[in-house]
Amino acid sequence: MQGVLSGFTVGVTAERKAAEIGSLFSRRGARVLFGAAMHTVPLPEDGELAAATEEVLAAPVDYAVAVTGVGFRGWIEAAQHTGIGDRLLAHLRSAEVLARGAKARGAVRGAGLVESWTSPSEESAEVLEHLLARDLAGKRVVLQVHGDPMLRFREALRAAGAEVVPVTVYRWTDPVDLPALDRLIDAVLRGEVDALPFTSAPAATNLLARADRTGHGEEFREALRDKVFIACVGPVTAAPIDAAGLSYAMPDRARTASLVRLVADELPKRAAR
């Protein structure tokens, strides 16, 4: 496997796991260009997050959905910091807690709660399907949201008769190092990037939006369409790529390591054709 990507250039748009992802590609011989496409910002503890937590506490909760490990953990930590953490945890113990994957489950258990179910595929769509199989009329569902507002998810629950209380722990902004993102976009335009793996929908959305804002939107999409192998860790991440009419591939498992293996397997095959 070592050196299998020698001669190829991979663009990394992740922020939080950029070094880890870059190292996985570098060990396979790839040249890595970093250009974080977004920045994760915790919501102020005395603002929107605190208000959402008070709304959760205002009435009993039937279902609580932990979407991400870092998001659920951040919510509990913020509540502990403001002195209502124990009250929040006691309130959630009467709810049926669902986890979207192993990391979310680990955060739930780390908070001293017990999950009733974890999505085997770690996809939001599977969590939604699991919930919609229940009678949700009059039920109160707390949805921990991480950046992506999950509007369709929420609308589907409301259509089934549920009251949905979204708890947004983080929001996305432009990256701290915007010039690095612009350099990555320029490299794609020059045909110097062979693959773009995506691990989050906001990164994909912001990358395309930045190309638009700099006046290169159509040219950038054409370069992606003709020259770049796009890989997305899962269908949620792929949604903005699909909406842009771009082709992409996904690994069998929604894992970073699986995403890297997919790129390592496919790029040499593409070059051989």
Salt bridges, closest charged atoms under 4 A:
GLU15 OE2 - HIS39 ND1 2.37
GLU45 OE1 - HIS81 NE2 3.33
GLU96 OE2 - ARG134 NH1 3.03
GLU115 OE2 - ARG109 NH2 2.63
GLU122 OE1 - ARG255 NH1 2.84
GLU163 OE2 - ARG140 NE 3.23
ASP174 OD1 - ARG213 NH2 3.04
ASP182 OD1 - ARG210 NE 2.76
GLU192 OE2 - ARG190 NE 2.88
ASP212 OD1 - ARG221 NH1 2.76
GLU219 OE1 - HIS216 ND1 3.52
GLU222 OE1 - ARG225 NH1 3.09
GLU266 OE2 - LYS269 NZ 3.68
